[in-house]
Amino acid sequence: MDASVHRRLPPVPAAPSLIGAVPWQQVTVGTPGPAFEARPPGQYAYDFPDTECDGWSTPDLCLRFASVRGANHRYYRRPRQDAARAAVHEATGSIVFAVADGVSSAASSELGAVEACRAALKRMLELLSSGGEPLDFQDVTRYAAERLRRLALRHLEGREPEPGEVASLFATTLVAGVVRPGPEGPTAELVRIADSTAWVLEQPLKQFRPLFSSKTGSDTLLVSNEVTPLPYVPDVLEATRVQLKSGQVLLVGTDGFADPLGDGDGLVGALFAHHLNAPTSPAWLAHLLDFSRETFDDDRTLMAIWPRSGAVPA
């Protein structure tokens, strides 16, 4: 470490000052689900930790995300099938991101979710470097689908897979997009395949404005769990574009978060509207996301992007 940097770092507190600190207890929302110690996933699931989180800021934007294994997978020894990834495009200061939810019926959907996120980020960064505006999301999603096909090709030891075989191994939802800084404020472009989704959280109104159609909103007559995931790419994609203003937060999440959130006017909405009023630490976001509420036991992933004003948050 450079000596000048070392001089600017705050002093490390003495160990005795930490004695008596109270460990975080799991957040309970309404009636909690059953309490138990999480069981390990299978022995070859070491690449898929129970919980992961990340967070950083650019001069214009602040990003946090977290992904936690749901109670169902913790009990039945399944790996977390959600994934999230984000990166900054250095030349433009844009943030590219992807959130995926592996379809539970697929044999290795946790691999599919991670691969779809990696592929989407790689392709979006390439398109930004070539001046792509708006982004060609058909290109992005087809590139991600092709990466899943190649993953299946390796799994099948070189035998060309049928689309149904790719899906049976690695099917996953995907929300991918970019947030670009601009003189009028940052602009977000997003696309989705299947039922992961996104919102703009309006502060101080504490309202969650959906950016895609909802399967649980008040305008939904019938809830369906059927999705058409990657590797299938529709001819017409669900895409949207929104300009973020001060006091707004872009949220992207899997249905493990979307289902208990609902319209955002209940206890879960109140909890997250309060704590996402300003950027928090990635670890605290993961802790919040791991709330306990009966009947809601799916994996949960949430990504939040704030327009920055002023100094980097502590």
Secondary structure, DSSP 8 states (H G I E B T S, - for coil): --HHHHHHS-----GGGGTT-------B-SS-----------TT-TTS-SEEEEEEE-SSEEEEEEEE--HHHHHTT----EEEEEEEETTTTEEEEEEEEB-TTSTTHHHHHHHHHHHHHHHHHHHHHTT-SS--HHHHHHHHHHHHHHHHHHHTTT----HHHHHHHH-B-EEEEEEE--TT--EEEEEEESS-EEEEEETTTTEEEESS--SSSTT-SS-------BT---SS-EEEEEE--TTEEEEEE-HHHHHHHTTS-SHHHHHHHHHTSS---HHHHHHHHT-B-TT--S-EEEEEEEE--SS---
